[in-house]
Amino acid sequence: MEQQKSSFVLFDVLAKKCQQGAPDITIEECKELIENARKLDREGFEYMFVLIKTYSNMEKQGDDIPYKGQKINENKQTDRVCDIKFDIRNFNPMLRKILLEFTRLHLEKMSDERKRLN
């Protein structure tokens, strides 16, 4: 995907950083992405979804939940945010690179915050 600008600065910074290097992440990096995603806090999950949605909008996908994502643990009686499950094999290779970089940075931020509080 050629470099386009979005209205989400974090996305633009990550996309620019991920333009260089291999066209896709390795199997080991896929495993790292999955493990990193499991460690994210709520803020990290929300940013991750916005990154996914931003990329899908740039690809002109009209789905509310792109890349065949599935709602899980949805409570229709409240306005509570539901959880969404994705299969990273459905993501564009560039999106996988962006998400891997994001999870690395966000976990580092979480670690720095924990250290600062202790």
N, C-alpha and C positions, 0 to 999 in steps of 0.2 A: 504494500500500500504506500503510495507516495505520501510524503510528509504534508499533512494538512493541519491547519490550526483549528483548535476547538475553543470553546468558551471555558474550558477547565484547564487552568495553568499546570496543575500537577500532571495531567495527562500529557500535555505538550512537552513538558520537561522530560518525562520518562520516555516518550516516543522518540524524541530527539536523541537521547542517550542510547536507546536500543537500536537505532538505525545502523550502527556499525556492528561488525562481527558476523557470526554465523546466522543463516536465515532462520534457524529454529533452535530451541533449547535441546539439550541432550536428554537421554533417558534419566540420567542421574539428576539433572536439573529439574526434570518433571517431578521426580520423587521429592526433591527439595521443595519445590513449589507446593506440593500437596501437604507436606509436613509443616511448612511455614504457615500455610493457610489455616491449619488446625490450631496454631498457636496465637492467631490474631485476636485482639480484643474487639469489642463491638464496633468501635470507631474504624478499625482496620477493615472489618467486613463491609461496613457501609462504603468506605472509600473504594474497596475492591469492586463492589457492585457498580459504583458510579464509573469506574474505569472501564468495566465490561460494557456498560450501557453506552458510554461515550464512544467506544470503538465501534459498537454495533450501529449506532446512529451514523457514524462516518461511512460505514459500509451500506447505509440505507436499508438496514433491516428494520422492519416496522413492529417487531414483536415487543410486547411489554416485558417479557423475560426472554432475552435473546439466547441464541446458541443452544436451544432445546433445554434450557434450565427448567427445573421443576420446583414448585412451591412445596415445602414440607413444614409440618407443625403449624399450619395456618389456623388461626382462631378467628372465624368470621364474626363472632359476637363482639369483638373489640377492634380498636384501631391499631392493635399491636402489630408491629412489623413481623412478617413471617420469615422463616428461613428459606433460602433458595439453594438448591443443589445443582451443581454444574459438572459436566464431564469435560475435562480440559482437552480431550481429543477433538471436541467440537469447536474449539477456539482456533482462530487464525494464528499461525506461528508467531507473527509480530505481537499479537495480544498476549500470548504465553510469555514472550520476552518481557513485555511491559509489566505483567503481573508478578513475574519472578523478581524483577528489580524492585517493584513496589514492596513486596513482602519482605525482602531483605532490609530495605530502608525502614519500614515500619517496625519490624522486630527490633532493629537497632534503637529506634526512638523509644520503644517500650522499655528496653533494657536501660537506656540512659535515664528515663523517668524513674524507674525502680531504684536505681543507684542514688539518684538525687534525693529521693524520699527516705532512704535508709541512712 
